[in-house]
């Protein structure tokens, strides 16, 4: 099994523009979400900009920001 390639850092002296970082997603209590690993769930707790607590039915998980694998439905 191979590991995914590490992200390359942007050098300040590079003539190419740095990639823009996406804005963090906002979640509110009661939002329905889907996660790539856990599936469908509902937000039951929010820590502003840090993490959200999601109830996936069989388990509750604390998902940390930037929420790359989670989307709001």
N, C-alpha and C positions, 0 to 999 in steps of 0.2 A: 504494500500500500504506500502510495506517495503522498507527501504533504502538498497542499496548494502553494503556489509561488507567493513569496512574501511581497507585500506592497513596496514599490520603489519610492523612496523619498525624493522630494523635489529640491534640487540644489538652488540656492539663491542666485547663483551666477548663470543659471541656465537661460538660454534665449527663448525657451518655450514657456508658455503660460502654465501655471500650476492648475491642476484640476480643482474645480470648486467642490467643497464639501457640502453634501445635502443638508438642508435644515432639519433638525430633529422633528419627528412627528409628534403631534399633540393627541393624547388620549384622555378621555373623560370617563368617569364612573358609569358603568352600564354599557359602554361601547362593545359591540361584537367585533371580534378580531379572528384572524386565522394566522397560525404559525406554521412554518415549514416542517417542524419536527413534532409539535404537540397537537396540531389540528385546530378545530374550532374552539373558541373560548369567549369569556365575557370578563371585561376589566372590573375588578372589585377593589382595587386600591391604586392610588397614583402618588408617586414621589416626583415632584416637578423636575423634569429634565434629568432625573437619575434612573428611575426604574418604574415599572408598573407591575402590579400583582394581578395575575390572570387566573381565573377558574376555568380549567379545561374539562370539568366533569369528574374525571377520575383522579385528578391531581391539581394542586395550585402551584403555580410557578412564578417566581420573581424574574421578570425579563428586564435586563439592563439596557440603557440607551446605548447605541443609536437605533435599536429595534430593526436591524437589517433583515431579519427573517420573519418579521411580523407586519401584517397590514390590517388596516381598519376596513370593515365591510360596510 
